[in-house]
Amino acid sequence: MLSYRHAFHAGNYADVLKHLVQVEILRYLQQKDKPLVYIDTHAGAGLYALDSAAAEKTAEYRDGIGRLQGCDWPALQPYLNVVAQLSERDGQSNLYPGSPAIAQALLRPQDRAQLYELHPSDYALLSELMQRDRRIRVQQSDGFQGLIASLPPAERRGLVLIDPPYEIKSDYDTVVSTLVKAHKRFATGIYALWYPVVERTRIDKLEQALRNSGIPRIQLFELGLMADTDGRGMTSAGMIVINPPWTLKTTLDELLPALAKQLGQGQGVWRSVELAGEA
């Protein structure tokens, strides 16, 4: 059984980037009244207490959401508003929402979500969190396989978030093969792939594999607290988006330099790259 638990990393700078992108895409899709589907392949527990022993052990949130409290940048407000809305629940405070909770808060009555989580403890927490919401289905199964089995969705529009922990190194290959299969079944969907920058060579290979995949319209966004290093540990995190909203790059090109400066305390880095253009 894999050991990754997101509670140790909730609210860090990688979450800020991931959830900022998630909020922007869902808001864009909801400009039309037509229903959408949200699919999360590695959903986690849904909500995380930033004052828990796990969160305080790493305190990663302090260089993430912790540095954005009171931030008044207009382009960041939709994300910050959702985080603030979900910071208290059932008598608990100082909570940070995972991607399923963010999606739940934003979904309309006509929308639905399909969530996959393999870890038994996180699955139990997620199921309890979502149990009263008929729009949301939670499954304890492999998210890669579940995604392919669920496509194409009846709605024919939606967001797929893929963010494995990459504990298994083969995940770097699996995400590419999964995206290729998924895109063949659901070419109009928006796909958002999260990745950590621990070894830059792995990300170079990931980028090249996607460039060579034949999938059009791919953009990449990265945010980091420091430049790449040969030492151990994650220095940056990224989001690769297939079929991005036309507004996404403009918004992130405005926010990423400011976020890198704010979160990295002068050492932050960022990237914004078009990996593939129109077909």
C-alpha positions as CSV (number, residue, x, y, z in Angstrom):
1,M,0.0,0.0,0.0
2,L,1.3,3.4,-0.9
3,S,2.2,5.6,2.0
4,Y,1.6,9.1,0.6
5,R,-0.8,11.3,2.7
6,H,-1.5,14.8,1.6
7,A,-2.1,16.1,5.1
8,F,1.6,16.7,5.4
9,H,1.7,19.0,2.4
10,A,-1.8,20.7,2.4
11,G,-1.8,24.4,1.6
12,N,1.8,24.5,0.3
13,Y,2.9,26.4,-2.8
14,A,2.1,23.4,-5.0
15,D,-1.4,23.4,-3.7
16,V,-1.7,27.1,-4.3
17,L,-0.8,26.6,-8.0
18,K,-2.9,23.5,-8.4
19,H,-6.1,24.9,-6.8
20,L,-5.7,28.3,-8.5
21,V,-5.7,26.5,-11.9
22,Q,-8.6,24.3,-10.8
23,V,-10.7,27.3,-9.7
24,E,-10.0,29.3,-12.9
25,I,-10.9,26.3,-15.2
26,L,-14.2,25.5,-13.3
27,R,-15.3,29.1,-13.3
28,Y,-14.6,29.3,-17.1
29,L,-16.6,26.2,-17.8
30,Q,-19.5,27.6,-15.7
31,Q,-19.9,30.6,-18.0
32,K,-22.2,28.3,-19.9
33,D,-25.3,26.8,-18.3
34,K,-24.6,23.4,-19.7
35,P,-23.7,20.8,-17.1
36,L,-20.1,19.7,-16.6
37,V,-18.4,16.8,-15.0
38,Y,-15.4,17.1,-12.7
39,I,-13.1,14.0,-12.4
40,D,-10.4,13.8,-9.8
41,T,-8.1,10.7,-10.1
42,H,-6.2,11.1,-6.8
43,A,-8.7,13.0,-4.6
44,G,-7.2,12.7,-1.1
45,A,-9.2,13.3,2.1
46,G,-10.9,16.5,0.9
47,L,-10.2,18.8,3.9
48,Y,-7.1,19.3,6.0
49,A,-6.6,20.9,9.4
50,L,-3.5,23.2,9.2
51,D,-3.1,23.0,12.9
52,S,-2.9,19.2,12.9
53,A,0.2,17.3,13.9
54,A,0.8,16.2,10.3
55,A,0.5,19.8,8.9
56,E,2.6,21.3,11.7
57,K,5.3,18.6,11.3
58,T,6.3,20.0,7.9
59,A,4.6,23.4,8.2
60,E,4.7,23.7,4.4
61,Y,1.5,25.7,4.3
62,R,3.4,28.6,5.9
63,D,5.3,29.2,2.6
64,G,2.0,28.6,0.7
65,I,-1.4,29.8,1.7
66,G,0.0,31.2,4.8
67,R,1.8,33.9,2.9
68,L,-1.3,34.9,1.0
69,Q,-3.6,35.9,3.8
70,G,-4.8,39.4,3.3
71,C,-3.5,39.4,-0.3
72,D,-5.7,41.8,-2.4
73,W,-4.7,40.9,-5.9
74,P,-7.9,40.9,-7.9
75,A,-7.0,37.9,-10.1
76,L,-6.3,35.8,-7.0
77,Q,-9.6,36.5,-5.2
78,P,-11.7,33.7,-6.7
79,Y,-9.3,31.2,-5.3
80,L,-8.8,32.9,-2.0
81,N,-12.6,33.3,-1.6
82,V,-13.1,29.5,-1.9
83,V,-10.3,28.8,0.5
84,A,-11.8,31.2,3.0
85,Q,-15.3,29.8,2.5
86,L,-14.1,26.3,3.4
87,S,-11.8,27.2,6.3
88,E,-14.4,26.4,8.9
89,R,-16.7,23.3,9.1
90,D,-18.4,21.3,11.9
91,G,-16.8,23.4,14.6
92,Q,-13.3,23.1,13.1
93,S,-11.4,26.1,11.9
94,N,-8.0,26.7,10.2
95,L,-9.0,24.1,7.5
96,Y,-7.5,24.0,4.0
97,P,-9.6,22.5,1.2
98,G,-8.3,19.8,-1.1
99,S,-9.4,19.7,-4.8
100,P,-12.6,17.7,-4.1
101,A,-13.9,20.2,-1.5
102,I,-13.1,23.1,-3.8
103,A,-15.0,21.3,-6.6
104,Q,-17.9,20.6,-4.3
105,A,-18.1,24.3,-3.4
106,L,-18.1,25.4,-7.0
107,L,-20.3,22.8,-8.6
108,R,-23.8,23.8,-9.6
109,P,-27.0,21.7,-9.2
110,Q,-26.6,20.4,-12.8
111,D,-22.9,19.5,-12.4
112,R,-21.5,16.3,-11.0
113,A,-18.1,14.9,-9.8
114,Q,-16.4,11.6,-9.9
115,L,-13.7,11.1,-7.2
116,Y,-11.1,8.3,-7.0
117,E,-9.0,7.7,-3.9
118,L,-7.1,4.4,-3.2
119,H,-5.7,5.0,0.3
120,P,-8.2,3.5,2.8
121,S,-7.9,6.2,5.4
122,D,-8.3,9.1,3.0
123,Y,-11.1,7.3,1.1
124,A,-13.0,6.9,4.4
125,L,-12.6,10.6,5.2
126,L,-13.5,11.7,1.7
127,S,-16.6,9.4,1.6
128,E,-17.8,10.9,4.9
129,L,-17.2,14.4,3.7
130,M,-19.2,13.9,0.4
131,Q,-21.8,11.3,1.6
132,R,-24.8,13.7,1.6
133,D,-24.1,15.2,-1.8
134,R,-25.9,13.4,-4.6
135,R,-23.9,15.2,-7.3
136,I,-20.7,13.4,-6.1
137,R,-19.6,9.8,-6.4
138,V,-16.5,8.5,-4.5
139,Q,-14.8,5.3,-5.4
140,Q,-11.9,3.5,-3.7
141,S,-10.1,2.5,-6.8
142,D,-7.1,3.2,-9.1
143,G,-7.8,6.7,-10.5
144,F,-5.9,6.1,-13.8
145,Q,-8.1,3.0,-14.6
146,G,-11.2,4.7,-13.2
147,L,-10.7,7.7,-15.4
148,I,-10.5,5.7,-18.7
149,A,-13.5,3.7,-17.7
150,S,-15.6,6.8,-17.1
151,L,-15.0,8.4,-20.5
152,P,-16.5,9.8,-22.5
153,P,-18.9,11.5,-20.1
154,A,-22.5,12.1,-21.0
155,E,-21.9,15.9,-20.5
156,R,-19.2,16.0,-23.1
157,R,-17.6,18.9,-21.2
158,G,-15.6,19.0,-18.0
159,L,-12.3,19.1,-16.1
160,V,-10.1,16.1,-15.3
161,L,-7.6,16.7,-12.6
162,I,-4.7,14.2,-12.4
163,D,-2.3,14.6,-9.5
164,P,-0.7,11.3,-8.4
165,P,2.0,11.5,-5.7
166,Y,4.6,10.0,-8.0
167,E,5.8,7.6,-5.3
168,I,6.1,5.1,-8.1
169,K,8.5,6.4,-10.7
170,S,6.5,4.8,-13.4
171,D,3.8,7.3,-12.7
172,Y,5.7,9.8,-14.9
173,D,5.1,7.4,-17.9
174,T,1.6,6.4,-16.7
175,V,0.3,10.0,-16.7
176,V,1.3,10.4,-20.4
177,S,-0.2,7.1,-21.5
178,T,-3.4,7.8,-19.5
179,L,-3.7,11.3,-21.0
180,V,-3.3,9.9,-24.6
181,K,-6.0,7.2,-23.9
182,A,-8.3,9.7,-22.2
183,H,-7.9,12.3,-25.0
184,K,-8.9,9.8,-27.6
185,R,-12.1,9.1,-25.7
186,F,-12.9,12.6,-24.6
187,A,-11.0,15.1,-26.9
188,T,-13.0,18.1,-25.8
189,G,-12.3,17.8,-22.1
190,I,-9.9,20.0,-20.2
191,Y,-7.2,18.0,-18.5
192,A,-5.0,19.4,-15.7
193,L,-1.9,17.3,-14.8
194,W,0.0,18.2,-11.6
195,Y,3.7,17.3,-11.2
196,P,6.5,17.9,-8.8
197,V,10.0,19.1,-9.8
198,V,12.4,16.9,-7.9
199,E,14.6,15.9,-10.8
200,R,14.5,18.3,-13.7
201,T,15.5,15.5,-16.2
202,R,12.2,13.7,-15.4
203,I,10.2,16.8,-16.2
204,D,12.1,17.4,-19.4
205,K,11.2,13.8,-20.5
206,L,7.6,14.4,-19.4
207,E,7.4,17.6,-21.5
208,Q,8.9,15.9,-24.5
209,A,6.6,12.9,-24.3
210,L,3.6,15.2,-24.3
211,R,5.0,17.3,-27.2
212,N,5.4,14.0,-29.1
213,S,2.0,12.7,-28.2
214,G,0.1,14.4,-31.0
215,I,-2.3,16.0,-28.5
216,P,-2.8,19.7,-29.5
217,R,-3.3,22.7,-27.3
218,I,-1.1,22.1,-24.3
219,Q,0.2,24.7,-21.8
220,L,2.6,24.4,-18.9
221,F,2.8,26.5,-15.7
222,E,5.3,26.2,-12.9
223,L,5.8,27.8,-9.5
224,G,8.7,27.2,-7.2
225,L,10.3,28.6,-4.0
226,M,13.8,28.3,-5.4
227,A,15.8,27.4,-8.5
228,D,16.4,23.7,-9.4
229,T,19.0,22.0,-7.2
230,D,20.9,18.7,-7.2
231,G,19.9,18.2,-3.5
232,R,16.9,16.2,-2.4
233,G,13.4,17.5,-2.3
234,M,10.9,19.4,-4.4
235,T,11.9,22.9,-5.6
236,S,8.9,23.6,-7.9
237,A,5.6,22.2,-9.0
238,G,3.8,22.4,-12.2
239,M,0.5,22.1,-14.0
240,I,0.2,20.9,-17.6
241,V,-3.2,21.8,-19.1
242,I,-4.7,20.3,-22.2
243,N,-7.4,22.4,-23.9
244,P,-6.9,25.3,-21.6
245,P,-9.4,28.2,-21.4
246,W,-8.2,31.0,-23.5
247,T,-8.1,33.2,-20.4
248,L,-5.9,30.9,-18.4
249,K,-2.4,31.9,-19.7
250,T,-3.2,35.6,-19.4
251,T,-4.3,35.2,-15.8
252,L,-1.3,33.0,-14.8
253,D,1.2,35.2,-16.6
254,E,0.0,38.0,-14.4
255,L,-0.1,36.0,-11.1
256,L,2.9,33.7,-11.4
257,P,5.7,36.4,-11.1
258,A,3.9,37.9,-8.1
259,L,3.3,34.5,-6.5
260,A,7.0,33.5,-7.0
261,K,8.1,36.7,-5.3
262,Q,5.6,36.5,-2.5
263,L,6.0,32.8,-1.7
264,G,9.7,32.4,-2.5
265,Q,10.7,35.5,-0.5
266,G,12.9,36.8,-3.3
267,Q,14.1,33.4,-4.5
268,G,11.0,32.1,-6.2
269,V,10.8,31.0,-9.8
270,W,8.1,30.4,-12.4
271,R,7.5,29.2,-15.9
272,S,4.8,29.6,-18.5
273,V,5.2,27.6,-21.7
274,E,3.1,26.5,-24.7
275,L,4.0,22.9,-25.3
276,A,1.7,22.4,-28.2
277,G,-0.4,24.7,-30.3
278,E,-3.5,24.2,-32.4
279,A,-3.8,21.1,-34.4
